[in-house]
Structures are given as C-alpha cells and as structure tokens.
Amino acid sequence: MEITFLIILSLIGLMIGYLIIKPIVLLLLLKLQLGDKAILMFNPISGILGVLMQSIKTNNDVMHTIYQALIKNPKAQVILSNYLATPCIILTGSEYLKDTFRDHYDFEKIDPFMVPQFAQRGLLMIEGEGWKRQRAFLGSAFTFEKLKSRLPMINKVVNCITEQDDKKNLTDFMARITGEVVIKSFFGELAEGFQLEGKDAQVALTQLTGEMQIFKLESLYYFLKSLIFREKMWEVFPSKQEKDIIKRVTNVRIKVKELILKRIEQLRENPIQNQDSMVFLDIYVTEYLKQQQQQQTQKEQLIEIEEILHQFITLFFVGTDTTATTSGTCLYYLAKYPEIQSEILQEVQDVIGDNEINESNLNKLLKINALIQEVLRLRNPVLFTVFRKVKHDKQVQDIKLKKGWVVVQMKNSSSIKDSHFDNAIEFNYKRWLKKGNLIKNDNGFIHIPFAAGQRNCIGQHMAMMEARIIIALIVRKYKILLNPAVKQVRFGIKLLQCIEPDNCLLFEKRI
Ligand code: HEM
C-alpha cells in the first residue's frame, strides 16, 4: 500500500517537475535576462492558448489580455509562454520579427492540421528545396493577369451565393463565397456541381476543416493528445468523432484525386494553349505532363499527384476562412458604425453604380480598401503565424533560442502602439486615406497582415481583391444591421480570430 502510494506520489512529482517546474525555470531565467522587454505568460499545459481562451471568457475578446499587457508595458518585445512543457517565445517586437522572417530556414513549422496525408506537402507546410520549387511554380497562378481573369467569376459567385444564402450564419455565409472562389480558381469548370458528403464541396470542406480545429480547442483531452502525439493522435484511443473525421478526410482525398486524374486525361488528349485561361489545376497538370514526357528522357519526375492533392487542400484551408473572416469582420464594423456604412455605400454607388466590378473600377474602391486595412490592422484573423520549432540553437537579437523551443510571430502587435499609429486602438479606417506616412517609426515590419519575407502570403492580392468585391456587392444590395436579439458580440477564436456569435448581423434588402 505504502509503496503504491509512494509510486503515485513520485509520478505526480515527476509530472509537476516536467510540466511546470522545468518550463517555468527556463522562462524565469529568460525573464531575468530580458527584464521589461519580456512579459511572462506561463500557463500550465495549455500555454498561450489557455491565455487566449481565458481572455474570451472574462473579456469577450480573445486579444484583450495580451493587448492590455503590451499597452501596460510599452517596452515589451516578447511574451514568454509555454507549449506543453517547452518554452514558447512569442515575438512581438518588430526587430525580432524582421530577423526571424528573414531567417525562416532556421525554423520548422508545426503542422496545424495534424491529419496524416492532408496538406503536409502543400506550400504552407513544405520546407527547403521543395518549398522553393513550389513557391516559384505557384507564383504563376497568382500573377496580376491571372487574378484579373478571375474577376467575372468572383462577381458571379458573390452575387449567386448572396442571393441564395439565408444569411443567418455569418461565418457560413462568408465561407460559402470564399470557398467557392478557391474551388473555382483551382478546378475551373470541372468544379461545376462538385459535391462532397452530399453537399456543395465548399460547404463540406469548410465544415470538415472547421470541426478538425474546433474539437481540439474545446476538449482538453483532444488538445493534450494533439500536443503529445501530433499527427499520430488519431491512432491513440480514437473516439467516434475522430474516426469520423479520418473517414471523411479519406473520402475527400478520393474525390479530389478523381477530379485531378480526370483533368490529367483531358489535358493529355487536348492540351491548353492559352496560358491566361489556365486555372491552378491546369497549370499543375500541364507541368506534370511535361515532366512525364521529360522523364522518358531521364529527368526526374518532380510533381506528383499527391502534391497536387495537398496543394488543393492547402489553398482551400488558407484561402477560405482567412478571407471569409476578414470580410465578415468588415461587415460587422459597417453594422456597428452606420455612418461608415453610408460612406462606403456612397463610394460603391459613385464608382461602380449598377455595374460589375472590373479591373478599372476595383482600384477606385479606396474607402473599402481602407476599411479592410483597418480590420487587418486591429482584428487580423490570423493572430499568429504557424507555430515553429527552432531547428538548432540560434541567437535572435539578445535571445539565445534553444533547439526544440517553440517560436511564434505575433505580427500585429505593433498595431496597438501609439508609437506607431496615432490613437492606435481607435478603429478609424480614414487613417488609410491620408496622404503621407501614416506609420510612425516604421522598419517595414509594423503593418504586416500577410506576414513578411520570402514566406509571406502568396494569396494576399487575391484576398484583397475578393474582400473588396464581397463588401461592395453586399453593401450595394443590403443594409447591414446588428442583430438586436444578440446581447453580446465578442471576438472569439475558431483557429482564426472571428466575430461571434454567428447570427450577430442582419441583412435588410435595400429597395
Ligand atoms: C485576408 C486573408 C488572408 C490572410 C490574413 C493571410 C495571411 C497569411 C499569413 C500571415 C501567412 C504566413 C503564415 C506563416 O508563415 O505561418 C500566409 C501564408 C500563406 N497564404 Fe495567406 N492569408 C490570406 C489569404 C490567402 C489566400 C486567399 C490564399 C490563396 C488562395 C492564401 C495562401 C497562402 C499560402 C499558400 C501561404 C503559405 C506561403 C508560403 O509559406 O510560402 N492566403 N497567409
């Protein structure tokens, strides 16, 4: 009996030592070294995620705790937290951001999906030479000419979905639009009628990727499993829900692969000659077929069907919710500030009237552009970059990062500082309409909503174009109102920072 008791006690002691004492000692030593430059936010086990969840509970705002700490201590450049038992260094100072964005090869991204054979070989996650090759290759799908050619499709998608959707759930409404734009940009006409799980593909995929993230945030059991076992978590005592998700992922893979194979056969028979009319998949398949031919003359095959599959999932994942949430937050601010809504409506009427949005009038939507910039400054849906692991001991400014530590870049932290923006915490979209330098003490890493350096967002121009069209076409047709039945609107988190609850807005048709 006594021995059992002693064993249990020692185990508890070991756990406390590993999960609490080890990280806190390391973090305290760093705090001692950095003084006011560092804010300590240790949270046993759940780390910075625990801080964010607590902030939602107590302040209805996921960023409140962190923003208050940064405002209280303007000298702060880093937040010291933990990722289970490992120190997690959250970089907020722009010089630290600059160095780590520049040296991106020294850090390895931690897979946010943690689902095997899902998106690891797509552009967001791939590393090294594979990343270089993909980035250069995918660049041709995001050229100005290619983006321009998608304008009529985006107009059509926004109009159709705005007409069909009941608009009772803001997240779903926005994601139906942005998901369909990604699917059509990737598959083109092949996407017509593309269904998954008996639903429109973008609805099924948005639900699946959403569920995969939410259930990890909502249950400590899943959260811990994901931290400890990573992508193997799905094999460790899988629950019914986990088995269901893996089954659905397998099904998505089969269906998407079928479409890719179909296009390979089509283009083998009839290659496309006009580069400008190629969608993402055509660009990929054309190169795949070219490489297959060259392989016969002994050149190594670089693109595989598996990579095309992972690329589709990647672009869907990073291109749907990000743009949807940004647009949804813009609509929320229009409902909150009716005077801004009137100004935006006036601009839409003056610039586009009853016409479609095209290349020439898109760039004249200056107020809408300013509105989006202000939302990206204060309420960027992507709070942090993907968490990264330090590959080897590395000095960043005055911090000696150890191999295996976790680093994350909080790229929007300068947004709330008066040293960089006048009345920084005030929502004022007009600041972006002023001529001259609106960012003070700018080292180029103060307003970086799409990250910076070589691994910045490849889809940023597409996102800005889409969001402008979504806002313009919706405001032209509907008056956007706060739903009086919703007593408390909050900034929550569903992997991305978003406005909640989903029924917080009403859309009243303009006559
Ligand atoms: C408002 C909308 C968007 C925001 C705020 C946003 C933000 C970001 C950020 C912060 C990163 C860096 C992630 C990291 O390194 O951890 C990133 C990367 C990326 N984004 Fe976006 N994004 C948006 C829309 C899009 C769209 C529409 C697409 C494409 C359809 C896209 C494709 C990508 C890809 C492929 C990467 C990885 C690039 C690389 O590692 O080389 N994003 N995005």
Boltz pocket constraint, residues with backbone or C-beta under 6 A from the ligand:
constraints:
  - pocket:
      binder: B
      contacts: [[A, 123], [A, 124], [A, 125], [A, 135], [A, 182], [A, 314], [A, 315], [A, 318], [A, 319], [A, 320], [A, 322], [A, 323], [A, 326], [A, 380], [A, 381], [A, 382], [A, 384], [A, 385], [A, 386], [A, 387], [A, 448], [A, 449], [A, 450], [A, 451], [A, 454], [A, 455], [A, 456], [A, 457], [A, 458], [A, 459], [A, 460], [A, 462], [A, 463], [A, 464]]
      max_distance: 6.0
